[in-house]
Structures are given as structure tokens and as C-alpha cells.
Amino acid sequence: MRRRLLSLLLLLPLVACRDEGARAPFAESRTPPSVEVRFQPPVGWAWGYVKVGDDLVQRYGVSAPHGVAKGQILILPGYGESAEGWFETACDLNDRGYVVWILERQGQGGSERATPWRDLGHATSFAPDVTATRAMVKAVIRPPNGGVGGRDPFVILGAGDGGLVALRALEEGLQADTLILSSPNLDIAAPPRPKTELIRLARWARGLKLGFVRYPGQTGWKREGPDGAAAKLTHDPARGAVQQAWRLANPDLRMGAPSLAWYAAFYDAVDATGRDLKRIKTPVVLLDAGQDVKALPAPQTAVCAALPRCIETRWPTARHALHLETDSVRGPWLEKIDQTLRSRTASPPAKP
């Protein structure tokens, strides 16, 4: 295995020839002609960038309701997701009176890339994601009262491994009225090899500066690859096809399997988050799926139990991407988010 990784050093001369422009952040995306109106950008949608120190530039987007806003929500998508895949949800939340912000992850979506391979999700640490999230709230969103107890609520929604970023940001002092975790990925359901072996290999590769390679057999983005429905992320064919449609129309948004260093960064974040859960005084609403092929259920329940204020709701027939599920699941999921934003009394009480 290690010899196979070392052999990839032969590719380095080819990397040096790549256009550095392939790493640049990407703002305006082209709307696929086949996408329904409900999946198109919300009215008034605007893009921006956030950068902290020497970290990569990360793309964000924002849209506001038609009338006076009743609150704000910051969405942190999971691995491989761009903001475009959340447009329908942003529209729905705008219609309910909320300002919606979506901060894409480092090296994903329209954010700057760390390598010339744009479809490679590469990160050596989740710390820049956490730092960018804190900077986004403090310098860009600037919620009243620093995020807690203002007239209108400020809520953070972490989806997939974006939930890890959100938890870590709160552990490091970020303020919010409530944290919503949507199918949080706190342990990978189907790693490419046994977990302990993968962690050892990933950290070894990262230490040797070879973490930019993928695990053997995992591939980049493919035109013929499965969409969300085929990958069993949702039961809804139309919503399951949305992210793939945006990728087909916008090559800069394409994303394949992550790098080995990304796996090392993920498990580092899992370990760090688990140690500091008691620091989180923010109420947490955990929403998860009973048919999740990406995230294991036991760590979700264990984390909720360890948090001082957390309540869990699980939909037994739902798949991982709750924001893309059928109306029978997505409707109640959206109502839970709305309820959390509407009333702080809906937040879970402190545990005895």
C-alpha cells in the first residue's frame, strides 16, 4: 500500500504543469437549463468571499426575505456539497422570513482549492473551516448581541461533516441561539478500509506530505457517476438529481472522493470535538435519518447525550440528505428548523 502511494510521486511533474487558475475561487455559477425554478437561486441571491490569514478563500452566499427579517441562519454544508444544492431550502426559509447564509467548505464548491485537482476534496485540518465559520459570523453576518439573545434569533445549521465544524466552532467560543445538526457525520458509515487502518494510513500519508492522493480505488468526479437518489442519499429522484445537474453545467463545482489527508483531518476533528462537548452551552437540535448510508447513528445519539442541552429527532425511513428528501420527510424537517428559529422556548432545556 505504501509503495503504491509513493509511486504517485511520479505524478508531481505533471502537477507542476497545471494552470494555477484551477485553484482560484469561483463565484457566479451557470444555472442548468434543465433545473426547475424551485431549485434555482433565490431572488436577490448574492455571492461573497471570506478569507482568514493564509487560509484558502471560501465562498459564501446570502439571500433575504421579501419583508422584514425575523432571524438569520448560517448553513454549513457537508462534504462535496455546494451552496447550489441548498437553493430550494434557502428559498423556503426566505419565504418563512429568514435571512439565509451558506458558507461552503474549504476546497469545495466555489471555494479556493489547495491542489490543481479541482474535484479533489483536500484538507489537512478542519481548523481553517472552523476559523472561517467564526470569522463569517463575527465579521460578515454580525448578529445582534454577538449571536445570543438578540431580538431575532441566530441559528447555525451543520449538515453532514459540516456538523463537526459547527460543534468545534462552538467549543472554541462561537455564539448562537441554537445549533441544528442535520444528519451530522460524526463517524463514517462505510470507510474505504477498516477505520483504525484508514486513520493510520491517512495520518502517515499526511505526515509525509503525500496526503493529497486518494485512497487507491477511490476516484474523482465522473459524468456517469450516481446522483443523490442512485447513491441512496434521498428517496426523491428530482431533488437527488439537483447537485449533479449543477456539476454538469459548472465544472468548477465537481467533487469526487476526498484525499487521504481529508480523512486524517476528519478523524482529528472527531477526536477533538468529542473531548470538548461539555464546553457547548448552546442548545442543540439534532435531526437525523434512519436509513443513512454516510453517517453512523450510534455516535449521533452518543454526542447528543453528552451535550448539556440536546434533543434528537430521527426519521426512520429517511436517508442522509434530509434537505433533499421527499416532502413527507423534508416537510417535518423544515418545520423543525422553522420552529427552532421562531421560538427559543422550543430549544432543549439544560440536563439535570
C-alpha positions in Angstrom: 0.0 0.0 0.0 2.7 2.5 0.9 4.7 1.6 -2.2 1.6 2.5 -4.3 1.3 5.8 -2.5 5.0 6.6 -3.0 4.7 5.8 -6.7 2.3 8.6 -7.1 5.2 11.0 -6.6 5.9 10.3 -10.3 2.8 12.5 -11.0 4.4 15.6 -9.5 6.0 16.9 -12.7 2.5 16.8 -14.3 1.1 18.7 -11.4 3.6 21.5 -11.8 2.4 22.0 -15.4 -1.2 22.6 -14.3 -2.7 26.0 -14.6 -2.7 27.7 -11.1 -6.0 29.2 -12.2 -7.6 25.9 -11.5 -7.3 26.6 -7.8 -8.9 30.0 -7.9 -12.3 30.6 -6.1 -15.3 30.6 -8.3 -18.3 32.9 -7.8 -21.1 33.1 -10.3 -22.4 29.7 -11.4 -24.4 29.0 -14.6 -27.9 27.7 -13.9 -28.5 24.4 -15.7 -31.2 24.7 -18.3 -33.0 21.5 -17.0 -33.3 22.7 -13.4 -36.8 23.5 -12.2 -37.5 27.0 -10.8 -37.7 25.8 -7.2 -34.0 24.6 -7.5 -32.7 27.9 -8.9 -31.1 30.7 -6.9 -33.4 32.6 -4.5 -34.4 36.1 -5.6 -31.6 38.5 -4.7 -29.0 35.8 -4.1 -25.5 37.3 -3.8 -22.1 35.7 -3.5 -19.1 36.8 -1.4 -15.7 35.5 -0.2 -14.2 35.2 3.3 -10.5 34.7 3.9 -8.6 34.4 7.2 -4.9 34.9 7.2 -3.1 32.5 4.9 -6.1 30.1 4.7 -7.9 29.4 1.5 -10.6 31.7 0.2 -14.0 30.3 1.0 -17.2 31.2 -0.9 -20.4 32.1 0.7 -23.9 33.2 -0.5 -26.8 35.0 1.1 -30.4 35.8 0.4 -33.0 37.7 2.4 -36.8 37.5 2.8 -39.1 39.9 0.9 -40.2 41.7 4.1 -38.6 42.4 7.5 -36.4 39.5 8.5 -37.4 37.5 11.6 -34.0 35.9 12.1 -30.8 34.5 10.5 -29.5 31.1 9.8 -26.0 30.0 8.7 -25.8 26.7 6.8 -22.5 24.7 6.7 -22.9 22.0 4.0 -21.4 18.5 4.2 -18.6 17.1 2.1 -19.0 17.6 -1.7 -22.0 19.9 -1.4 -22.1 23.3 -3.0 -24.5 26.1 -2.0 -26.4 25.4 -5.2 -27.7 22.1 -3.8 -29.3 24.1 -0.9 -31.1 26.7 -3.0 -34.6 25.2 -2.6 -34.1 25.2 1.2 -32.8 28.8 1.1 -35.9 29.8 -0.8 -38.2 28.1 1.6 -36.5 29.7 4.6 -36.6 33.1 2.9 -40.4 32.6 2.4 -40.7 32.0 6.1 -39.0 35.3 6.9 -35.3 34.4 7.5 -32.0 35.6 6.1 -30.1 32.6 4.8 -26.3 32.4 4.7 -24.4 29.4 3.2 -20.7 29.1 3.8 -19.0 26.5 1.6 -16.2 24.4 3.0 -12.5 24.9 2.3 -11.6 23.4 -1.1 -15.2 22.6 -2.1 -18.0 24.3 -4.0 -16.8 27.6 -5.3 -14.0 27.9 -2.6 -10.3 28.1 -3.5 -8.6 24.8 -4.0 -5.5 23.5 -2.2 -4.4 21.4 -5.2 -4.7 21.7 -9.0 -7.2 18.8 -9.0 -10.4 20.8 -8.5 -12.6 17.7 -7.9 -10.3 16.6 -5.0 -11.7 17.4 -1.6 -8.4 18.1 0.2 -7.7 19.4 3.6 -5.0 18.7 6.2 -7.1 20.0 9.0 -10.7 21.2 9.7 -9.3 24.1 11.7 -9.5 26.5 8.8 -13.2 25.7 8.3 -13.7 26.4 12.0 -11.8 29.7 11.8 -13.7 30.8 8.7 -17.0 30.0 10.3 -16.2 32.1 13.3 -14.9 34.9 11.1 -18.0 34.7 8.9 -20.3 35.2 12.0 -18.2 37.9 13.6 -17.2 40.0 10.6 -19.8 39.3 7.9 -23.1 38.2 9.5 -22.6 40.2 12.7 -25.8 39.0 14.5 -27.1 41.2 17.3 -25.7 40.6 20.8 -22.9 38.5 19.2 -25.4 35.8 18.3 -27.2 35.1 21.5 -30.3 36.7 23.0 -31.0 39.3 20.3 -34.4 40.4 19.3 -34.3 37.9 16.3 -32.7 34.5 16.6 -29.4 33.5 15.0 -29.1 29.8 14.3 -26.3 27.6 12.8 -27.2 24.5 10.8 -24.4 22.0 10.3 -25.1 19.2 7.7 -23.0 16.0 7.4 -19.5 16.7 8.5 -20.4 20.4 8.5 -21.9 19.4 11.8 -18.4 18.7 13.1 -17.2 22.1 12.0 -20.2 23.8 13.8 -19.6 21.8 17.0 -16.0 22.7 17.0 -16.6 26.4 16.4 -19.0 26.5 19.4 -16.4 24.7 21.5 -14.0 27.5 20.6 -16.4 30.2 21.7 -18.7 31.0 18.8 -22.1 32.2 19.9 -25.5 31.2 18.5 -29.0 30.9 19.9 -29.3 27.3 18.8 -27.3 24.8 16.8 -29.1 22.5 14.4 -27.3 19.3 13.3 -28.8 17.7 10.2 -27.6 14.1 9.6 -24.3 15.0 11.3 -21.5 12.8 10.2 -19.6 12.0 13.4 -18.2 8.7 12.2 -18.1 7.4 8.6 -20.5 4.6 7.9 -18.6 3.0 5.1 -14.9 3.9 5.1 -12.7 2.5 2.2 -10.9 0.3 4.7 -11.3 -0.6 8.4 -11.3 2.6 10.5 -8.2 2.1 12.5 -6.2 1.1 9.4 -7.5 4.1 7.5 -6.6 6.5 10.2 -3.1 5.1 10.5 -2.6 5.3 6.7 -4.1 8.7 6.3 -2.1 10.3 9.1 1.1 8.6 7.8 0.5 9.9 4.3 -0.3 13.4 5.6 2.9 13.4 7.7 5.0 12.5 4.5 3.2 15.3 2.6 1.5 12.7 0.4 -1.9 13.4 1.8 -3.1 14.9 -1.5 -3.6 11.4 -3.0 -6.9 9.5 -2.8 -7.2 6.1 -1.3 -6.5 3.5 -4.0 -9.7 2.7 -5.9 -11.5 5.9 -5.0 -11.9 8.2 -7.9 -12.6 11.8 -9.0 -15.9 13.1 -10.3 -17.4 11.2 -13.2 -20.1 12.3 -15.6 -21.7 8.9 -15.4 -21.4 8.8 -11.6 -24.5 8.2 -9.4 -26.7 11.2 -8.4 -28.1 11.6 -4.9 -31.0 9.2 -5.5 -28.8 6.5 -7.0 -26.3 6.9 -4.2 -29.1 6.4 -1.7 -28.9 9.8 -0.2 -32.5 10.6 -0.8 -35.7 8.9 -2.0 -36.7 11.9 -4.2 -35.5 11.5 -7.8 -35.9 15.2 -8.7 -34.1 16.5 -5.7 -31.5 13.8 -5.9 -30.5 15.0 -9.4 -30.0 18.6 -8.5 -26.4 18.6 -7.3 -25.3 16.5 -10.3 -27.1 19.0 -12.7 -25.2 21.9 -11.3 -21.9 20.0 -11.6 -22.6 19.1 -15.2 -23.2 22.8 -16.0 -20.3 24.0 -13.9 -17.1 22.0 -14.0 -15.7 24.1 -11.1 -18.3 22.6 -8.8 -17.4 19.0 -9.4 -16.3 16.9 -6.5 -15.0 13.3 -6.3 -13.7 11.3 -3.4 -11.6 13.1 -0.7 -7.9 12.9 -0.2 -6.2 10.8 2.4 -5.3 13.9 4.3 -9.0 14.8 4.4 -9.7 11.5 6.2 -7.0 12.3 8.7 -8.4 15.8 9.2 -11.9 14.3 9.7 -10.9 11.9 12.4 -8.8 14.5 14.1 -11.9 16.7 14.3 -14.0 13.8 15.6 -11.4 13.3 18.4 -11.1 17.0 19.3 -14.9 17.5 19.3 -15.6 14.5 21.5 -13.2 15.8 24.1 -14.8 19.2 24.4 -18.5 18.7 24.2 -19.2 19.9 27.7 -18.0 23.3 26.7 -21.1 23.8 24.5 -23.8 25.6 26.4 -25.8 26.4 23.2 -29.0 24.3 22.8 -28.6 21.7 20.1 -31.4 20.2 18.0 -30.2 17.0 16.3 -32.1 15.8 13.2 -31.1 12.5 11.7 -32.1 9.8 9.3 -32.8 6.1 9.9 -31.5 5.0 6.5 -28.2 6.9 6.5 -25.5 5.3 4.3 -22.9 8.0 5.2 -23.2 8.6 8.9 -23.4 6.1 11.7 -26.4 6.5 14.1 -24.7 5.5 17.4 -22.2 8.4 17.5 -25.0 10.8 16.8 -27.0 9.6 19.8 -23.9 9.5 22.0 -22.9 13.0 21.1 -26.5 14.3 21.8 -26.4 12.5 25.2 -23.1 14.1 26.1 -24.1 17.6 25.2 -25.5 19.7 28.1 -28.6 20.7 26.1 -29.6 18.5 23.2 -32.7 16.8 21.8 -32.7 14.3 19.0 -35.3 13.6 16.3 -34.9 10.7 13.9 -37.0 9.9 10.9 -36.8 6.1 10.5 -37.4 6.0 6.7 -35.3 9.0 5.8 -32.0 9.0 4.0 -28.9 11.1 4.7 -29.7 14.3 2.7 -32.8 15.4 4.7 -32.9 18.7 2.8 -33.3 16.7 -0.5 -35.7 14.1 0.8 -39.3 13.6 -0.2 -41.9 16.0 1.1 -43.1 13.5 3.7 -39.7 13.9 5.5 -38.5 17.2 4.3 -41.7 19.0 5.3 -41.4 18.0 9.0 -37.6 18.6 8.9 -38.2 22.1 7.6 -40.9 22.7 10.2 -38.4 21.7 13.0 -35.9 24.3 11.6 -38.7 26.9 11.5 -39.9 26.1 15.0 -36.3 26.4 16.3 -36.0 29.9 14.7 -39.4 31.0 15.7 -39.3 30.3 19.4 -36.4 29.9 21.8 -38.8 28.1 24.1 -38.6 25.2 21.6 -34.9 24.9 22.5 -34.0 21.9 24.6 -33.6 22.6 28.3 -30.4 22.1 30.3 -30.0 18.5 31.5 -30.0 17.9 35.3 
